[in-house]
Amino acid sequence: QVQLVESGGGLVQTGGSLRLSCAASGRTFSSYAMGWFRQAPGKEREFVACISWSGSTTYYADSVKGRFTISRDNAKNTVYLQMNSLKPEDTAVYYCAAGITTIQLQRDADYWGQGTQVTVSS
């Protein structure tokens, strides 16, 4: 069992930055691939970024490529999402996910966090 708790969301102006964190419980964190998804009001949840268990492989949605960076610290059981050059269309609830394989689809995730709100004002 893995429990995930996101933090770091908030209100930021267009062009600003935020860093989201996802703290995981359990001693097997380093064996899980991790991912970030987001869900805007009235829209389906969508993939944002993912990272392999070792941190050596990352994937990004085209909409965030070059602006967001996913990373992890296995010693701290934490995965991060650094978000730069934020746009109003980045406004959403951001969810952390954990799974055995690379997480690019919701069905790849075995565990989910409760989400953290990110709001980008224009």
N, C-alpha and C positions, 0 to 999 in steps of 0.2 A: 504494500500500500504506500502510495506517495501522496502527500498533501502539498499543495502549491498555494502560496500567498503572494499576490502582486502588490506592488507599491510604487509610488513615484508619479502617479498621474496628477493632473491639475489643469489649470487654465493658463494658457500662454498666447502671446500675440503671434501673428503671422511672421515667419522668419526666425522664430525663437527655437529653443531646444529644451528637451526633457530627457531624462534617463529613467526608464522603467526597470524595476528589479522584480525578480520572482524567486522567492526563497522556498526551497523544497525540504521537506522532512524526509527522514529515512537515510540509511547508510548506503543505499544503492544508487544514489543520484548520478554518480559518474557513469553508470551503465545505461542511462537513458538519453535518447535524443530529445531535444527540447525545441519548442516552437512558440511563436507568437501569432495570434490571430486577432482580428478586430471586427466589431460589429457596430455599424452606424445605425441611427434611428431609421426604421423602415426598410433596412437592407439585411441581406443574409450575412452571416459571419464569413469572413474571408481570410485567406492566408496572408501573412505579412513577412515572416522570416523564420528560418529554422537552422539548427546547428547540430552537428553530430555529437556523439557522446564524448569524443576526444577534443572537440573544438576545431578540428582540422578542416571540416567541410561546412560551408554555409550556403544557403539559398535565400533569395529575396524575391518578393513580388516586384514586377516591373514598376509599379507605382511608387515604390519606396527605394528602389535601387539607387545608390549614390548618396542617399540622404540618411538612411537608417543603418545601424551596425548592430548585429547580434553578437554577443560574446558570453562566455561562461567562466566561472571560477569553481572548479570541482571541490577545492578545499573548503569553500564557503557554502557549497550546495546552492549556488545562486546563478541564475542566468539574467543577462541584462539586455536591454534594447535602448541603444542611444539613438535618439531621434533629433535630427538637425533640419534646419530649413523647413520648419513645419508649415503646413498649409491648412486652410479651413477644412478641406476635404479629408484631412487626417483625423478629424474629430470623430471619436468612436469610443466604445468600451474595448479595452485591450485585454486579451486573455492569454495566459500562459498555459502551455500544454506539454505533457511528457508522454513519450512512447518508446517502444522498443526499436522501431525503425525510424528512418527519416520522416519527419512530419511535414508534409505539404498539403495533406488533405485532412479534414476533420476526423475522418474514420481511422486515421493513423494514430490518433491520440488515445491513450488509455486513461489519462488523468487530466483534469482541468482545474484552473484556479477560478476564483470568484469574479475576477475582472477588476480593472481600474479605469476610471473615466479620464479621457484626455479631450480637452476642449481647446480648439485653436480659434481665436477671434480674429476677424478681418480688420 
